[in-house]
Amino acid sequence: MKRLAVKTLIEKSVQDMPQLSSSRKKKRVGILGGTFNPPHLGHLIIAEEVADQLGLDKVLFIPDSTPPHVDHKAAASAAKRKAMVELSIAGNPRFELNTCELDRGGISYTYDTLQELRLRHPDWEYYFIIGGDMVAYLPKWHKINELVKLVHLVGVARSGYPKKSNYPILWVDVPLIEISSTDIRWRIQHGCSLKYLVLDSVIDYIRKEGLYRV
């Protein structure tokens, strides 16, 4: 299907969502949250594809403080994860770092983040981007029934995961690039190349700071 036709179908799906206004007068803002431990090219590709296909004005990259839905893992400090996100999105005027969850501290609940963002920018319309692997966990999310009234949930297809949910999901197809922060940390520990998986500036930062060696 041609990209123009895809955009038409996506915009129609957004307009059909009853919970939220889809007024084109509002600034359309995507949200990509995560630990970013470290951020990689997969994150950037997803953000760019969703922004392009949905016609978003910008995408906020929001590193979490303490993620509620992942197993405990050794993570770089908040300051270093923030620095790596800044390096990753530099040069793309549509990408922007937002530190509201780092500033707030504690467990990072999406509902609380959306409440804060809507208070600061009530004229923005929000699109929260999640991977297809996370869609199955939506019933366990904090105040999920209230959350879906505040934001459009944008599902990014992942191989091996069905594109279905009991919640309103706006599905966007992006290139299936199997890059994960877990794999990158493993590569660092085993001395493997990160070329073409992480931006060179981030690779240099990881080496300089000695991150993920143990």
Summary of the structure (lengths in Angstrom):
residues: 214
radius of gyration: 17.1
end to end distance: 45.9
largest distance: 50.5
contacts: 622
relative contact order: 0.19
helix: 40%
strand: 17%
